[in-house]
Amino acid sequence: EDFLTLIFKAMMKDTLNSSHPVSSAVQSSEQIEEMFDTLSYIKGASLLLMLKHYLTKDVFQAGIEVYLHNHNYGTARSDDLWDSMNEITNGTLDVKKMMKTWIVHKGFPLVTVVRKGKIISVQQEKFLYRVEPENWTSDASYLWHVPLTYITNKCNFTHCINAYLLDQKSGM
């Protein structure tokens, strides 16, 4: 419950146009200090939970083990974690490409699902709670790779989870 409260506070901050990405190039020590705030840590933890759910616990854990083994007593960059996950998924999913969309964009997408008969369509757009005119920037280039999981009435919840990666503005 406490973690959910933290997530919702971080999401509220991340909805503002004055938010910042989880990862970005820095030019000064002040920018480094600004990067390591609650938003970065909580959003980062949320993104790892999202990835774990999408990849499955076993695949995610195997990727973490490869990452820790490859960078034992060394330095690492965020790409190194995604590369380790790619190693485990054997090219079936480009984890680096997917996660880059989450860590280099500020904010998060609003995903709308519409059902017409047996046809399900989904679309994404950048979610902004409150637009601050002095900080407004165009969000036309924002596109996330949104991992969606779902079940149908033909499946048992624990044994038949389907996955879909929304990597366009809309899809079916």
ROSE-4610 file (N, C-alpha, C; in Angstrom, 1 decimal, always signed):
// ROSE-4610
residu = [E/E/E/D/D/D/F/F/F/L/L/L/T/T/T/L/L/L/I/I/I/F/F/F/K/K/K/A/A/A/M/M/M/M/M/M/K/K/K/D/D/D/T/T/T/L/L/L/N/N/N/S/S/S/S/S/S/H/H/H/P/P/P/V/V/V/S/S/S/S/S/S/A/A/A/V/V/V/Q/Q/Q/S/S/S/S/S/S/E/E/E/Q/Q/Q/I/I/I/E/E/E/E/E/E/M/M/M/F/F/F/D/D/D/T/T/T/L/L/L/S/S/S/Y/Y/Y/I/I/I/K/K/K/G/G/G/A/A/A/S/S/S/L/L/L/L/L/L/L/L/L/M/M/M/L/L/L/K/K/K/H/H/H/Y/Y/Y/L/L/L/T/T/T/K/K/K/D/D/D/V/V/V/F/F/F/Q/Q/Q/A/A/A/G/G/G/I/I/I/E/E/E/V/V/V/Y/Y/Y/L/L/L/H/H/H/N/N/N/H/H/H/N/N/N/Y/Y/Y/G/G/G/T/T/T/A/A/A/R/R/R/S/S/S/D/D/D/D/D/D/L/L/L/W/W/W/D/D/D/S/S/S/M/M/M/N/N/N/E/E/E/I/I/I/T/T/T/N/N/N/G/G/G/T/T/T/L/L/L/D/D/D/V/V/V/K/K/K/K/K/K/M/M/M/M/M/M/K/K/K/T/T/T/W/W/W/I/I/I/V/V/V/H/H/H/K/K/K/G/G/G/F/F/F/P/P/P/L/L/L/V/V/V/T/T/T/V/V/V/V/V/V/R/R/R/K/K/K/G/G/G/K/K/K/I/I/I/I/I/I/S/S/S/V/V/V/Q/Q/Q/Q/Q/Q/E/E/E/K/K/K/F/F/F/L/L/L/Y/Y/Y/R/R/R/V/V/V/E/E/E/P/P/P/E/E/E/N/N/N/W/W/W/T/T/T/S/S/S/D/D/D/A/A/A/S/S/S/Y/Y/Y/L/L/L/W/W/W/H/H/H/V/V/V/P/P/P/L/L/L/T/T/T/Y/Y/Y/I/I/I/T/T/T/N/N/N/K/K/K/C/C/C/N/N/N/F/F/F/T/T/T/H/H/H/C/C/C/I/I/I/N/N/N/A/A/A/Y/Y/Y/L/L/L/L/L/L/D/D/D/Q/Q/Q/K/K/K/S/S/S/G/G/G/M/M/M]
num = [1/1/1/2/2/2/3/3/3/4/4/4/5/5/5/6/6/6/7/7/7/8/8/8/9/9/9/10/10/10/11/11/11/12/12/12/13/13/13/14/14/14/15/15/15/16/16/16/17/17/17/18/18/18/19/19/19/20/20/20/21/21/21/22/22/22/23/23/23/24/24/24/25/25/25/26/26/26/27/27/27/28/28/28/29/29/29/30/30/30/31/31/31/32/32/32/33/33/33/34/34/34/35/35/35/36/36/36/37/37/37/38/38/38/39/39/39/40/40/40/41/41/41/42/42/42/43/43/43/44/44/44/45/45/45/46/46/46/47/47/47/48/48/48/49/49/49/50/50/50/51/51/51/52/52/52/53/53/53/54/54/54/55/55/55/56/56/56/57/57/57/58/58/58/59/59/59/60/60/60/61/61/61/62/62/62/63/63/63/64/64/64/65/65/65/66/66/66/67/67/67/68/68/68/69/69/69/70/70/70/71/71/71/72/72/72/73/73/73/74/74/74/75/75/75/76/76/76/77/77/77/78/78/78/79/79/79/80/80/80/81/81/81/82/82/82/83/83/83/84/84/84/85/85/85/86/86/86/87/87/87/88/88/88/89/89/89/90/90/90/91/91/91/92/92/92/93/93/93/94/94/94/95/95/95/96/96/96/97/97/97/98/98/98/99/99/99/100/100/100/101/101/101/102/102/102/103/103/103/104/104/104/105/105/105/106/106/106/107/107/107/108/108/108/109/109/109/110/110/110/111/111/111/112/112/112/113/113/113/114/114/114/115/115/115/116/116/116/117/117/117/118/118/118/119/119/119/120/120/120/121/121/121/122/122/122/123/123/123/124/124/124/125/125/125/126/126/126/127/127/127/128/128/128/129/129/129/130/130/130/131/131/131/132/132/132/133/133/133/134/134/134/135/135/135/136/136/136/137/137/137/138/138/138/139/139/139/140/140/140/141/141/141/142/142/142/143/143/143/144/144/144/145/145/145/146/146/146/147/147/147/148/148/148/149/149/149/150/150/150/151/151/151/152/152/152/153/153/153/154/154/154/155/155/155/156/156/156/157/157/157/158/158/158/159/159/159/160/160/160/161/161/161/162/162/162/163/163/163/164/164/164/165/165/165/166/166/166/167/167/167/168/168/168/169/169/169/170/170/170/171/171/171/172/172/172]
x = [+0.8/+0.0/+0.9/+1.9/+2.8/+3.5/+3.9/+4.6/+3.6/+2.4/+1.4/+1.2/+1.2/+1.1/+2.3/+3.5/+4.7/+4.6/+4.1/+4.0/+3.0/+1.8/+0.9/+1.4/+2.2/+2.8/+3.8/+4.6/+5.5/+4.8/+3.8/+3.0/+2.4/+1.9/+1.3/+2.4/+3.6/+4.7/+5.1/+5.0/+5.4/+4.4/+3.2/+2.2/+2.4/+3.2/+3.4/+4.4/+4.2/+5.2/+6.5/+6.6/+7.9/+8.7/+8.2/+8.8/+10.1/+10.8/+12.0/+12.1/+12.9/+13.1/+13.8/+13.7/+14.5/+15.9/+16.3/+17.7/+17.9/+18.9/+19.2/+20.7/+21.2/+22.6/+22.7/+23.8/+24.0/+25.3/+25.2/+26.3/+27.0/+26.3/+26.9/+26.5/+27.2/+26.9/+25.5/+25.0/+23.6/+22.6/+22.8/+21.9/+21.9/+23.1/+23.2/+22.3/+22.4/+21.6/+20.1/+19.8/+18.3/+17.8/+18.7/+18.3/+17.9/+18.6/+18.4/+17.4/+16.2/+15.1/+14.1/+13.1/+12.1/+11.4/+11.2/+10.6/+11.4/+12.7/+13.6/+13.6/+13.7/+13.8/+12.4/+11.3/+10.0/+9.6/+9.8/+9.4/+10.3/+11.6/+12.5/+12.0/+11.6/+11.2/+9.9/+9.0/+7.7/+8.0/+9.0/+9.3/+9.9/+10.7/+11.3/+10.1/+9.2/+8.0/+7.2/+7.0/+6.3/+7.0/+8.4/+9.2/+9.1/+9.2/+9.2/+7.8/+6.7/+5.4/+5.3/+5.8/+5.7/+6.6/+7.9/+8.8/+8.5/+7.9/+7.6/+8.8/+8.4/+9.4/+10.7/+10.6/+11.7/+12.7/+12.1/+12.9/+13.6/+12.8/+13.4/+14.5/+14.3/+15.3/+16.6/+16.4/+17.6/+18.3/+17.6/+18.3/+19.0/+18.5/+19.2/+20.4/+20.3/+21.5/+22.6/+22.3/+23.3/+23.9/+23.1/+23.5/+24.5/+24.2/+25.0/+26.3/+26.2/+27.4/+28.4/+27.8/+28.6/+29.3/+28.7/+29.2/+29.6/+29.9/+30.4/+31.7/+31.7/+32.8/+33.2/+32.3/+32.6/+31.6/+31.6/+30.7/+29.6/+28.5/+27.5/+26.7/+26.1/+25.1/+23.8/+22.7/+21.4/+21.3/+21.9/+21.9/+22.4/+23.3/+23.9/+22.8/+21.9/+20.8/+19.9/+19.5/+18.7/+19.3/+20.7/+21.4/+21.3/+21.4/+21.3/+20.0/+18.9/+17.6/+17.4/+18.0/+18.0/+18.7/+19.8/+20.5/+19.6/+18.8/+17.9/+16.7/+16.2/+15.0/+15.4/+16.7/+17.2/+16.6/+16.5/+16.0/+14.5/+13.8/+12.3/+11.7/+12.4/+11.9/+13.1/+13.1/+14.2/+13.9/+14.3/+14.1/+14.7/+15.9/+16.5/+15.6/+15.2/+14.3/+13.0/+12.4/+11.2/+11.4/+12.4/+12.6/+13.2/+13.9/+14.4/+13.2/+12.1/+10.9/+10.4/+10.6/+10.1/+11.1/+12.4/+13.4/+13.8/+13.7/+14.1/+13.0/+11.7/+10.6/+10.1/+9.8/+9.1/+7.7/+7.0/+5.6/+5.4/+4.1/+3.7/+2.5/+2.2/+1.0/-0.3/-1.3/-2.7/-3.1/-3.4/-3.8/-5.3/-6.0/-7.4/-7.7/-8.6/-9.0/-10.5/-10.8/-12.2/-12.5/-13.7/-14.1/-15.4/-15.3/-16.5/-16.7/-17.7/-17.9/-16.7/-16.1/-14.9/-13.6/-13.7/-12.5/-12.1/-10.9/-10.4/-9.3/-9.5/-8.4/-7.9/-6.6/-5.9/-5.2/-5.1/-4.3/-3.7/-2.5/-1.8/-1.6/-1.5/-1.2/-0.5/+0.3/+0.9/-0.1/+0.0/-1.0/-0.4/-1.1/-0.7/-1.9/-1.6/-2.7/-3.0/-1.9/-2.1/-0.9/-1.3/-0.3/+0.0/+1.3/+1.8/+2.3/+1.6/+1.9/+3.4/+4.0/+5.4/+6.4/+5.9/+6.8/+6.2/+5.2/+4.6/+5.5/+5.6/+6.3/+5.4/+5.6/+4.8/+5.1/+4.1/+4.3/+4.0/+4.0/+3.7/+4.7/+6.0/+7.0/+7.0/+6.2/+6.2/+5.5/+6.2/+5.6/+6.3/+5.5/+6.1/+5.8/+6.6/+6.4/+5.7/+4.4/+3.6/+3.3/+3.8/+3.5/+2.1/+1.2/-0.1/-0.3/-0.9/-1.2/-2.7/-3.3/-4.8/-5.1/-6.3/-6.9/-8.2/-8.6/-9.9/-10.8/-12.0/-12.9/-12.6/-11.7/-11.3/-10.1/-9.6/-8.4/-8.6/-7.8/-7.7/-6.6/-6.9/-6.1/-4.6/-4.3/-2.9/-2.2/-3.0/-2.3/-2.4/-3.1/-3.2/-3.3/-2.1/-2.0/-1.4/-2.1/-1.7/-1.0/-0.1/+0.7/+0.6/+0.7/+0.6/+1.5/+2.4/+3.3/+2.7/+2.2/+1.7/+2.9/+3.4/+4.6/+4.3/+3.1/+2.6/+1.6/+1.1/+0.1/-1.2/-1.5/-2.7/-2.4/-3.3/-3.2/-4.4/-4.5/-5.6/-5.1]
y = [-1.2/+0.0/+1.3/+1.2/+2.4/+2.6/+1.5/+1.6/+2.2/+1.7/+2.3/+3.8/+4.2/+5.7/+6.4/+5.9/+6.5/+6.5/+5.4/+5.4/+6.5/+6.6/+7.6/+9.0/+9.3/+10.6/+10.9/+9.9/+10.1/+10.3/+9.5/+9.7/+11.1/+11.6/+12.9/+13.9/+13.8/+14.7/+14.5/+13.3/+13.0/+13.4/+13.7/+14.2/+15.7/+16.4/+17.8/+17.9/+18.9/+19.2/+19.5/+20.0/+20.3/+19.1/+17.9/+16.7/+16.5/+15.4/+15.1/+13.6/+13.2/+11.8/+11.1/+9.7/+9.0/+9.0/+9.0/+9.0/+10.1/+10.9/+11.9/+12.3/+12.9/+13.4/+14.6/+14.6/+15.7/+16.5/+17.8/+18.7/+19.2/+19.2/+19.8/+18.9/+19.2/+18.5/+18.8/+20.0/+20.4/+19.5/+19.2/+18.4/+16.9/+16.5/+15.1/+15.1/+16.1/+16.1/+16.1/+16.9/+17.0/+15.6/+14.8/+13.6/+12.5/+12.5/+11.5/+12.0/+12.1/+12.5/+11.3/+11.6/+10.5/+10.1/+11.0/+10.6/+9.5/+9.8/+8.8/+7.5/+7.4/+6.1/+5.4/+6.1/+5.4/+5.0/+5.9/+5.6/+4.4/+4.5/+3.4/+2.1/+2.1/+0.8/+0.3/+1.3/+0.9/+0.3/+0.9/+0.4/-1.0/-1.3/-2.6/-3.6/-3.2/-4.1/-4.4/-3.4/-3.5/-4.5/-4.4/-5.3/-6.7/-6.8/-8.2/-8.9/-8.1/-8.7/-9.1/-8.3/-8.6/-9.8/-9.8/-10.9/-12.2/-12.1/-13.2/-13.1/-13.6/-13.5/-14.3/-15.5/-16.3/-15.7/-15.1/-14.5/-13.2/-12.4/-11.2/-11.5/-12.5/-12.9/-13.4/-14.2/-14.7/-13.5/-12.5/-11.3/-10.5/-10.4/-9.7/-10.5/-11.8/-12.7/-12.5/-12.4/-12.2/-10.8/-9.8/-8.5/-8.4/-9.0/-9.0/-9.7/-10.8/-11.6/-10.8/-10.2/-9.5/-8.3/-7.7/-6.4/-6.5/-7.7/-7.9/-7.1/-6.3/-5.5/-4.5/-4.1/-3.2/-2.1/-1.3/-0.2/-0.6/+0.0/-0.3/+0.9/+0.9/+1.9/+1.2/+2.0/+1.5/+0.5/+0.8/-0.1/-1.5/-1.6/-2.9/-3.8/-3.2/-4.0/-4.5/-3.6/-4.0/-5.0/-4.9/-5.8/-7.2/-7.3/-8.5/-9.2/-8.3/-8.9/-9.4/-8.6/-9.1/-10.4/-10.6/-11.9/-13.0/-12.8/-13.9/-14.1/-13.0/-13.2/-13.7/-13.9/-14.5/-13.8/-12.4/-11.7/-11.7/-12.4/-12.4/-11.1/-10.3/-8.9/-8.0/-6.9/-5.9/-5.1/-5.6/-4.9/-3.5/-3.4/-2.1/-1.0/-1.4/-0.5/-0.1/-1.2/-0.9/+0.0/-0.3/+0.4/+1.8/+2.0/+3.4/+4.4/+3.9/+4.8/+5.2/+4.4/+4.8/+5.7/+5.5/+6.2/+7.5/+7.7/+8.9/+9.9/+9.5/+10.4/+10.8/+12.0/+12.3/+12.0/+11.7/+11.4/+9.9/+9.7/+8.3/+8.4/+7.3/+7.3/+7.1/+7.6/+7.3/+6.3/+5.1/+4.0/+3.9/+4.1/+3.9/+2.6/+1.8/+0.6/+0.7/+0.4/+0.4/-1.0/-1.5/-2.8/-2.6/-3.1/-3.0/-4.5/-5.1/-6.6/-7.4/-8.1/-8.9/-8.2/-6.9/-6.1/-5.2/-5.3/-4.5/-3.6/-2.3/-1.4/-0.6/-0.3/+0.5/+1.7/+2.7/+3.9/+4.5/+5.2/+5.9/+7.3/+8.1/+9.5/+9.9/+11.0/+11.4/+12.0/+11.6/+12.0/+13.2/+14.3/+15.5/+15.9/+15.9/+16.3/+17.8/+18.5/+20.0/+20.6/+21.3/+21.9/+23.3/+23.5/+24.8/+25.5/+26.6/+27.3/+27.7/+28.1/+28.5/+27.4/+26.1/+25.0/+24.0/+24.4/+23.5/+23.3/+22.0/+21.6/+20.6/+20.5/+19.6/+18.2/+17.3/+15.9/+15.0/+15.6/+14.8/+13.6/+13.8/+12.8/+11.7/+11.8/+10.9/+9.6/+8.5/+7.2/+6.2/+5.5/+4.4/+3.1/+2.1/+0.7/+0.2/+0.1/-0.2/-1.7/-2.5/-3.9/-4.1/-4.7/-4.9/-6.4/-6.8/-8.2/-8.3/-9.4/-9.5/-11.0/-11.3/-12.6/-12.6/-13.7/-13.8/-14.8/-14.9/-15.8/-17.3/-17.5/-18.9/-19.3/-18.4/-18.7/-18.7/-19.5/-19.4/-18.4/-17.5/-16.3/-16.7/-17.7/-18.0/-18.8/-19.4/-20.2/-19.7/-18.6/-18.2/-16.7/-16.1/-14.6/-14.3/-13.5/-13.1/-11.7/-11.5/-10.2/-9.6/-8.2/-7.4/-6.2/-5.9/-4.7/-3.6/-2.6/-1.4/-0.5/-0.6/+0.2/+1.2/+1.5/+2.5/+3.4/+4.5/+5.3/+4.5/+3.6/+2.8/+1.4/+0.5/-0.9/-1.7/-2.9/-3.8/-5.2]
z = [+0.0/+0.0/+0.0/+0.8/+0.9/-0.5/-1.1/-2.4/-3.5/-3.4/-4.4/-4.2/-2.9/-2.6/-3.2/-3.1/-3.7/-5.2/-5.8/-7.2/-7.7/-7.1/-7.5/-7.3/-6.3/-6.1/-7.2/-7.5/-8.6/-9.9/-10.2/-11.4/-11.5/-10.4/-10.4/-10.8/-10.3/-10.6/-12.1/-12.6/-13.9/-15.0/-14.5/-15.5/-15.9/-15.1/-15.3/-16.5/-17.3/-18.4/-17.9/-16.7/-16.1/-15.6/-15.7/-15.3/-16.1/-15.8/-16.6/-16.8/-17.8/-18.1/-17.0/-16.9/-15.9/-16.2/-17.5/-17.9/-19.0/-18.8/-19.8/-19.7/-20.7/-20.7/-19.7/-19.0/-18.1/-18.4/-18.1/-18.4/-17.1/-16.0/-14.8/-13.6/-12.5/-11.2/-10.7/-11.0/-10.6/-11.3/-12.6/-13.3/-12.8/-12.4/-11.8/-10.5/-9.7/-8.4/-8.7/-9.8/-10.1/-10.6/-11.3/-11.9/-10.8/-9.7/-8.7/-7.6/-8.1/-7.2/-7.0/-6.2/-6.0/-7.3/-8.2/-9.5/-10.2/-10.3/-11.0/-10.3/-9.0/-8.3/-8.4/-8.1/-8.0/-9.5/-10.4/-11.8/-12.3/-11.9/-12.3/-11.8/-10.5/-9.9/-10.5/-10.9/-11.5/-12.9/-13.6/-15.0/-14.9/-13.9/-13.7/-13.4/-12.5/-12.2/-13.5/-14.3/-15.6/-16.5/-16.6/-17.4/-16.9/-15.6/-14.9/-15.2/-15.2/-15.4/-16.9/-17.8/-19.2/-19.6/-19.1/-19.5/-18.8/-17.7/-16.7/-15.6/-14.5/-13.3/-13.6/-14.2/-14.5/-15.5/-16.6/-17.6/-17.1/-16.3/-15.7/-14.8/-13.9/-12.9/-13.6/-14.7/-15.5/-16.1/-16.6/-17.1/-16.1/-14.9/-13.7/-13.4/-13.3/-13.0/-14.1/-15.3/-16.4/-16.2/-15.9/-15.7/-14.6/-13.4/-12.2/-12.5/-13.2/-13.5/-14.5/-15.5/-16.5/-15.9/-14.9/-14.4/-12.9/-12.5/-11.2/-10.9/-9.9/-9.5/-10.6/-11.4/-12.5/-12.5/-13.6/-13.8/-14.8/-14.8/-15.8/-16.2/-17.3/-17.8/-17.9/-18.1/-18.2/-19.4/-20.5/-21.7/-21.3/-20.4/-20.0/-19.4/-18.7/-18.1/-19.3/-20.2/-21.3/-22.2/-22.4/-23.2/-22.5/-21.2/-20.5/-20.7/-20.7/-20.9/-22.3/-23.3/-24.7/-24.8/-24.1/-24.2/-23.8/-22.8/-22.2/-23.2/-23.8/-24.7/-26.0/-26.3/-27.6/-28.8/-28.7/-29.9/-30.1/-29.3/-29.5/-29.1/-28.3/-27.9/-27.8/-28.4/-28.2/-26.9/-25.8/-24.5/-24.5/-25.0/-25.0/-25.7/-26.9/-27.7/-26.9/-26.3/-25.6/-24.4/-23.6/-22.4/-22.6/-23.7/-24.0/-24.2/-24.7/-24.9/-23.5/-22.5/-21.1/-20.4/-20.6/-19.8/-20.4/-21.7/-22.3/-22.5/-22.3/-22.4/-20.9/-20.7/-19.5/-19.6/-18.5/-18.5/-18.8/-19.2/-19.5/-20.4/-21.1/-22.0/-21.4/-22.0/-21.6/-22.8/-22.4/-23.3/-23.3/-24.4/-24.5/-25.3/-24.7/-25.3/-25.7/-26.9/-27.4/-28.0/-27.6/-28.1/-29.0/-30.2/-31.1/-31.6/-30.9/-31.2/-30.7/-31.7/-31.4/-31.7/-32.1/-32.5/-31.3/-30.9/-29.8/-30.5/-30.3/-30.7/-29.5/-29.7/-28.6/-29.2/-28.5/-28.9/-27.7/-28.0/-26.9/-27.3/-26.2/-26.3/-25.0/-25.1/-23.9/-22.9/-21.6/-20.6/-19.9/-19.9/-19.1/-18.2/-16.9/-15.9/-16.0/-16.1/-16.1/-17.0/-17.9/-18.8/-18.3/-18.1/-17.6/-18.8/-19.2/-20.5/-20.6/-19.6/-19.7/-19.9/-19.7/-19.9/-20.9/-21.7/-22.6/-23.8/-24.2/-25.4/-26.2/-27.4/-28.3/-27.8/-27.8/-27.5/-28.7/-29.9/-31.1/-31.3/-30.8/-31.1/-30.0/-29.0/-27.9/-28.3/-28.2/-28.5/-27.6/-26.9/-26.0/-26.6/-26.2/-26.5/-25.2/-25.3/-24.1/-24.1/-23.1/-23.0/-22.3/-23.1/-22.6/-22.4/-21.3/-21.1/-20.9/-21.3/-21.2/-21.2/-20.7/-20.8/-21.5/-22.0/-22.6/-21.9/-22.2/-21.5/-21.8/-22.7/-23.1/-22.2/-21.4/-20.6/-19.1/-18.4/-17.0/-16.7/-15.8/-15.5/-15.3/-14.6/-14.3/-15.4/-16.3/-17.3/-18.8/-19.0/-20.4/-20.4/-20.2/-20.3/-21.6/-22.4/-23.7/-23.6/-24.5/-24.5/-25.8/-25.8/-27.0/-26.7/-27.7/-27.5/-28.4/-27.8/-28.5/-28.8/-30.0/-30.3/-31.4/-31.7/-32.6/-31.8/-32.5/-31.9/-31.6/-32.5/-32.4/-32.9/-32.5/-33.0/-32.7/-33.2/-33.0/-32.5]
